[in-house]
Amino acid sequence: MFELIVQNEIVGEIVFSIAPDGFGVINLIEVKPNCRGKGFGNQLLNEAIAQLKCQGVKGIRLTPIKTKTPFIVDWYKKKGFVLNRDRMLLTF
Ligand SMILES: CC(C)(COP(=O)(O)OP(=O)(O)OC[C@H]1O[C@@H](n2cnc3c(N)ncnc32)[C@H](O)[C@@H]1OP(=O)(O)O)[C@@H](O)C(=O)NCCC(=O)NCCS
């Protein structure tokens, strides 16, 4: 888990893990509502991807929650994730 702290305030967090099949999993990403749209989500996601890559995962998967954030699938696609049913997968 990473927390992003700006001027002594936690502005967002990302939780990720490595599944037994060797894939990384993004379990949660959230930026405080009043801090969104400023690039903090990108910082959190980029850092988690880099860390998981460093740890040698085969890829990364997640389940996007579209109801909370309509642009979420497009954002992950820009990072290289591919949508398959209700899951998204990034392979290296
Ligand atoms: C998803 C979330 C973490 C993004 O955090 P953020 O700090 O707002 O994201 P950023 O400012 O780094 O923007 C990320 C991208 O989304 C785009 N974006 C941000 N707000 C947007 C909006 N309202 N409409 C369309 N696109 C938007 C940005 O342009 C950026 O695109 P880029 O990578 O091409 O530059 C944040 O919206 C959030 O906490 N949502 C609620 C929780 C949630 O839905 N979590 C994900 C569940 S799978």
The ligand as an ORCA input file, in Angstrom:
! r2SCAN-3c Opt
* xyz 0 1
  C      -9.880      7.203    -10.209
  C      -9.159      8.232     -9.339
  C      -8.234      7.498     -8.361
  C      -8.317      9.133    -10.260
  O      -7.577     10.019     -9.442
  P      -7.203     11.506     -9.932
  O      -6.198     12.053     -9.006
  O      -8.438     12.286    -10.160
  O      -6.544     11.151    -11.352
  P      -5.581     12.077    -12.211
  O      -5.814     13.518    -11.930
  O      -4.186     11.555    -12.088
  O      -6.149     11.761    -13.669
  C      -6.032     10.463    -14.223
  C      -6.519     10.482    -15.659
  O      -7.937     10.587    -15.665
  C      -8.328     11.740    -16.398
  N      -9.424     12.368    -15.670
  C      -9.367     12.855    -14.411
  N     -10.573     13.347    -14.071
  C     -11.366     13.163    -15.163
  C     -12.724     13.477    -15.440
  N     -13.511     14.057    -14.528
  N     -13.225     13.140    -16.654
  C     -12.467     12.534    -17.591
  N     -11.159     12.196    -17.378
  C     -10.636     12.542    -16.193
  C      -7.126     12.648    -16.416
  O      -7.137     13.464    -17.562
  C      -5.993     11.675    -16.444
  O      -5.770     11.250    -17.763
  P      -4.270     11.157    -18.334
  O      -3.662      9.941    -17.671
  O      -4.437     11.020    -19.794
  O      -3.569     12.409    -17.927
  C     -10.169      9.133     -8.580
  O     -11.087      9.693     -9.510
  C     -10.953      8.408     -7.502
  O     -10.504      8.293     -6.355
  N     -12.162      7.915     -7.841
  C     -13.028      7.230     -6.866
  C     -12.518      5.858     -6.539
  C     -12.454      4.972     -7.758
  O     -13.277      5.018     -8.659
  N     -11.411      4.135     -7.760
  C     -11.173      3.208     -8.842
  C     -11.971      1.989     -8.695
  S     -11.473      0.774     -9.881
*
